[in-house]
Amino acid sequence: MPPPFVYTALPSRVVFGRGTITQVSREIEALNCSRALVLTTPQQVDHGKAVEELLGDFCAGLYTNATMHTPTNITEDALQAVQELRADCLVSVGGGSTIGLGKAIALHTSLPQIVIPTTYAGSEATTIIGQTENGLKTTQKTLKVLPEVIIYDVDLTLSLPARMTVTSGVNAIAHAVEALYSKDANPIMDLLAQEGIKSIASALPIIVNETNMEVLLEARSNAQYGAWACGTCLGAVGMSLHHKLCHTLGGTFNLPHAETHTVILPHVIVYNAPFANRAIAKVALSLGVANAAQGLYDLVKQLGAPYSLKELGMREEDLEKAAEIAVKNPYPNPAPLEKDKLLKLLRNAWAGVRPE
C-alpha cells in the first residue's frame, strides 16, 4: 500500500521527438504571441540563428549573451533588449544557462517562454530559478518562471560533445536521486526518477562509444527522454544537500555547473545513504549496480568525464569556506548537515577519491 502523499502537477506543454523544432512558430501562435526574442549563449549562436530563420516574421531579435549561473547584470542587459525590441515572448535555445536567463526575464516581465533544450540539464521542467549576484547564488520557486512550452528535438543533441553529454546526463540523474529521498517524495515521482536514471545511465556508454547512427539516435532519444523525466522530478519535489553544494560551488567559486554535479553526486550519495537506505537502493537498482555511489563514480570515470573538484579548478584552501556556506540556510536533507562531515565529503570530491 502506498504511503500518504501530496502531488502537484505543473501546467507545462511538452513536445517530444525528432525534427520538432520546426513546430516553434505554431507554438508561438498558440500562445497568441508574434514577437519572440530568441535567447542563446555565445557558443550556441548557430542554433539561435537557425531558430531565427524558422520564425521569420515571428522573430523580434536574437540575444546571445546568456551566461552560466544567471548573473543578474546579464539579466538586466537582456531586459533592456526585451523592452527595445518590444518582445512579447521568449524562445530559449540551449542548456541551463540560456534557460536560466529566460526564466530570469520571465520573473521580471511575466513573458511566456518556449524552451528548446540542447542538453539534459532539466531546468526547463521546473519552477526553480537560480541567480547569482555579488558571488552568491540563490534560488527561488515560482510559477512565474515555469516555461509554457518545452520542445524536445533529439536531433539538436546529436552535436553535444561526449564529455558534455556525460556531465549533463549526470546532472539530470542528480535531480532524480534527490527526488527519491526528498521530503516531498511521492510514488509518482519515484517511478519517474527511476525511469530517468535508468534511461540516461544506460544511454551514456552507447552515446560515447557507438558509431552506428541508428543505434546512436535511439540512445540520444532515450537520454533526452530520461532528462525530461529527471527534470520533471526536479520541478515537482524539493532538492537536498547535493543541489545546495553545487549551487555553492558554482555561484561562489564559479565552477562549471554540470561538471560540478558530476563530481559531487557520488559523494553526496555516500553521505546520505545511512539515512536514506531505501531511496539509495532504488538508485543502485536503476543504475544496474550493487553500490550506487561506486557505480556512478565508475561510470563517470570510465566515460572520460571529470571526477574531482581539483580538475575543475577548485582550490583546496577554499573547501572550508564552501562547507561553511553549505551549512547556512540548508535545504532539507536526510542526513544532518555537520560542517566537519561536509568538509570530509568535499575533500574526497576534491581529490577524486572513489567512494567507500
Secondary structure in CASP SS format (residue, H / E / C, confidence):
PFRMAT SS
TARGET T0000
AUTHOR 0000-0000-0000
METHOD secondary structure of the structure
MODEL  1
M C 1.00
P C 1.00
P C 1.00
P C 1.00
F C 1.00
V C 1.00
Y C 1.00
T C 1.00
A C 1.00
L C 1.00
P C 1.00
S C 1.00
R E 1.00
V E 1.00
V E 1.00
F E 1.00
G E 1.00
R C 1.00
G C 1.00
T H 1.00
I H 1.00
T H 1.00
Q H 1.00
V H 1.00
S H 1.00
R H 1.00
E H 1.00
I H 1.00
E H 1.00
A H 1.00
L C 1.00
N C 1.00
C C 1.00
S C 1.00
R C 1.00
A E 1.00
L E 1.00
V E 1.00
L E 1.00
T C 1.00
T C 1.00
P H 1.00
Q H 1.00
Q H 1.00
V H 1.00
D H 1.00
H H 1.00
G H 1.00
K H 1.00
A H 1.00
V H 1.00
E H 1.00
E H 1.00
L H 1.00
L H 1.00
G H 1.00
D H 1.00
F H 1.00
C E 1.00
A E 1.00
G E 1.00
L E 1.00
Y E 1.00
T C 1.00
N C 1.00
A C 1.00
T C 1.00
M C 1.00
H C 1.00
T C 1.00
P E 1.00
T H 1.00
N H 1.00
I H 1.00
T H 1.00
E H 1.00
D H 1.00
A H 1.00
L H 1.00
Q H 1.00
A H 1.00
V H 1.00
Q H 1.00
E H 1.00
L H 1.00
R C 1.00
A C 1.00
D C 1.00
C E 1.00
L E 1.00
V E 1.00
S E 1.00
V E 1.00
G E 1.00
G C 1.00
G H 1.00
S H 1.00
T H 1.00
I H 1.00
G H 1.00
L H 1.00
G H 1.00
K H 1.00
A H 1.00
I H 1.00
A H 1.00
L H 1.00
H H 1.00
T H 1.00
S C 1.00
L C 1.00
P C 1.00
Q E 1.00
I E 1.00
V E 1.00
I E 1.00
P E 1.00
T C 1.00
T C 1.00
Y C 1.00
A C 1.00
G C 1.00
S H 1.00
E H 1.00
A H 1.00
T C 1.00
T C 1.00
I E 1.00
I E 1.00
G E 1.00
Q E 1.00
T E 1.00
E E 1.00
N C 1.00
G C 1.00
L E 1.00
K E 1.00
T E 1.00
T E 1.00
Q E 1.00
K E 1.00
T C 1.00
L H 1.00
K H 1.00
V H 1.00
L C 1.00
P C 1.00
E C 1.00
V E 1.00
I E 1.00
I E 1.00
Y E 1.00
D E 1.00
V H 1.00
D H 1.00
L H 1.00
T H 1.00
L C 1.00
S C 1.00
L C 1.00
P C 1.00
A H 1.00
R H 1.00
M H 1.00
T H 1.00
V H 1.00
T H 1.00
S H 1.00
G H 1.00
V H 1.00
N H 1.00
A H 1.00
I H 1.00
A H 1.00
H H 1.00
A H 1.00
V H 1.00
E H 1.00
A H 1.00
L H 1.00
Y C 1.00
S C 1.00
K C 1.00
D C 1.00
A C 1.00
N C 1.00
P H 1.00
I H 1.00
M H 1.00
D H 1.00
L H 1.00
L H 1.00
A H 1.00
Q H 1.00
E H 1.00
G H 1.00
I H 1.00
K H 1.00
S H 1.00
I H 1.00
A H 1.00
S H 1.00
A H 1.00
L H 1.00
P H 1.00
I H 1.00
I H 1.00
V H 1.00
N H 1.00
E C 1.00
T C 1.00
N C 1.00
M H 1.00
E H 1.00
V H 1.00
L H 1.00
L H 1.00
E H 1.00
A H 1.00
R H 1.00
S H 1.00
N H 1.00
A H 1.00
Q H 1.00
Y H 1.00
G H 1.00
A H 1.00
W H 1.00
A H 1.00
C H 1.00
G H 1.00
T H 1.00
C H 1.00
L H 1.00
G H 1.00
A H 1.00
V C 1.00
G C 1.00
M C 1.00
S C 1.00
L H 1.00
H H 1.00
H H 1.00
K H 1.00
L H 1.00
C H 1.00
H H 1.00
T H 1.00
L H 1.00
G H 1.00
G H 1.00
T H 1.00
F H 1.00
N C 1.00
L C 1.00
P C 1.00
H H 1.00
A H 1.00
E H 1.00
T H 1.00
H H 1.00
T H 1.00
V H 1.00
I H 1.00
L H 1.00
P H 1.00
H H 1.00
V H 1.00
I H 1.00
V H 1.00
Y H 1.00
N H 1.00
A H 1.00
P H 1.00
F H 1.00
A C 1.00
N H 1.00
R H 1.00
A H 1.00
I H 1.00
A H 1.00
K H 1.00
V H 1.00
A H 1.00
L H 1.00
S H 1.00
L H 1.00
G C 1.00
V C 1.00
A C 1.00
N C 1.00
A H 1.00
A H 1.00
Q H 1.00
G H 1.00
L H 1.00
Y H 1.00
D H 1.00
L H 1.00
V H 1.00
K H 1.00
Q H 1.00
L C 1.00
G C 1.00
A C 1.00
P C 1.00
Y C 1.00
S C 1.00
L C 1.00
K C 1.00
E C 1.00
L C 1.00
G C 1.00
M C 1.00
R C 1.00
E H 1.00
E H 1.00
D H 1.00
L H 1.00
E H 1.00
K H 1.00
A H 1.00
A H 1.00
E H 1.00
I H 1.00
A H 1.00
V H 1.00
K C 1.00
N C 1.00
P C 1.00
Y C 1.00
P C 1.00
N C 1.00
P C 1.00
A C 1.00
P C 1.00
L C 1.00
E C 1.00
K H 1.00
D H 1.00
K H 1.00
L H 1.00
L H 1.00
K H 1.00
L H 1.00
L H 1.00
R H 1.00
N H 1.00
A H 1.00
W H 1.00
A H 1.00
G C 1.00
V C 1.00
R C 1.00
P C 1.00
E C 1.00
END
